[in-house]
Structures are given as structure tokens and as C-alpha cells.
Amino acid sequence: MKIGIGLPNQVRDMRPDVIPAWAAKAEEAGFSTLGTVGRIAYPGVMDTVALAAAAGATSRIGLISNVLLGTVWPPVLLAKEIAGIDGVSGGRLTLGIGIGGRPDDFVADGLGPKGLGKRIDADLEVYRDVWNGKPVGGGDNPAVPPGTREVPLLFGGFAPKALARMAKWGEGYVAGSVPPDMVAGSFDQARTAWREAGREGEPRLVAIAYFALGEPETGRAKVHDYYSYMGEEGAGFIASGVRTTPDAVREAVQAFGDLGADELIFNPATDELDDIARLGGLVL
């Protein structure tokens, strides 16, 4: 199982100028992938911006959005941005995508929080057309340069339609930030949807776990704040799962590995740069 690390792009009060250094240190440490968290109505750095900064600061490490809220974007604009990030990185990006659900994230005129399943299905067609160089805007010009590839897709979500979408369009599935015993069923459903769609092989399965080793209480508090829209019970449950000790980190690696995860991405709960080395010393 590969071990990746997230960028702290949606940690409250994070320092934006940390992102390039974080990316470079993560690559030097040997992590497989840099991930982002996607949200609009929160004081962080847009996932596309964080990924672009990470692409420019690195040369080898993979990049993944886990997950970007596709439905809050006009599809042509998002497809062009994603193609640009992938191109700048030399083809290291995987687009992890979801439909969202928090009403305050839908800030673009005409793109409200309704009909999201139908919208993402239509948007996926647009992404493919853009990446394949079809003209946009009613003229003759494509939005991307020659040689642009179809960026690999991962999907989150729990509904049968979300899993079917993953099996049709994606190369795999991204689980939510919940304990391994809750992820097991999602992984099984993803495998079943994959087989039922007639796909060969197995889907790529990615798990996520929060960690905060240098400032554990601060980390829990910031994760609680991020999920406060869920209410006290939901936010408290997610925050209680932040891995704050070496044993807890190692247990997460063992548990998600036992589930058959292809990759585990540890999302930071703070922007403390020293946590990269602390985590790397435990899992790499």
C-alpha cells in the first residue's frame, strides 16, 4: 500500500505560503502522493491553486484532489484548469471528484445545489470533450494544447449512482474520512460496481486519515471546526479519529492495508511543517 500526505489547504488559519515548501518536503520524504481537500465557503486555499503550486514545487510525487467539488464549477473552466495543472506537473494529476452537498459552497451564478447527479454526468462529458481538444465557446478553438490527456478520475460518494459513475468513468474510489470499519463496506460496494460494469481488474481504492503529531489538540480542534456544519455529534466523531500518536498512525496503516486499500493519504490537521518528517518517520 502506498502512503501519501495531504496539503493543508483547508486547515483554518493555514498559511498559504506553506504550500510550496510542504509539497517539496513531502516529495523529499518519499510520500507517494500529495492530496487536497475541496471546499469553497471556508478560509483556505482553493484545491486547484494548491495543486498548481505543488506541481511547480515538485517533479516526481503524484497529485490528487480528494475530493474536488466538480458541480460548483462551470465544466469547461474546470476542465481547462485541471488539464493545465496536469500538463504543468508532467502528467502527475489524478482528479478525485464529488458532487458536494453543502449549500454555501455553490457560489457561482446559475450553479446551485440542485440536480447535482444529472449535472456531474453532463459535466463529465464536457471534461472529456475539452481534454480531447474539441472547440469551446461556439468558435473553432479548443481550450487545451495538443497532447493534453484525459486526466484519470477517482470518485467519492455512497449512493448507487455515485458508484455506477465511478465504474463508468473512473479508475477507482476515494473513501470518506471515517474509521476503517466504516470504509470496508464502501470498498466492497466499489468493487461490486466495478464488476457489474464489466470493468477488468480492480478499482484503485484510496483511503484518507487525518493526523496531527506535533500539536494534537490543535489538530483535533481544527478538524472539528471544519466539520462543524455536521453538528456537534458529527464533528466530534470525525475529530475523535485524528491520529495523534505513533501507535494510532501505525494502526491506521495496518487497518487500511488489511482492507485492500491501494493508497492511504494522511491529511494534515495543522500546517506544521515538522509533521511531514514526523509522519514520514513512522510510515515510510
Buried (B, 14 or more C-beta within 10 A) or exposed (E): BEBBBBBBBBBBEBEBEBBBEBBBBBBBBEBBBBBBBBBBEBEBBBBBBBBBBBBBBBEEBBBBBBBBBBBBBBBBBBBBBBBBBBBBBEEBBBBBBBBBEBEEBBEEEEBBBEEBBEBBBEBBEBBBBBBEBEEBEEEEEBBBEEEBEBBBBBBBBEEEEBBBBBBBBBBBBBBBBBBBEEBBEBBEBBBEBBEEEEBEEEBBBBBBBBBBBBBBEBBBBBBBBBBEBBEEEEBBBBBEBBBBEBEBBEBBBEBBBEBBBBBBBBBBBBBBBEBBBBBBEBBE
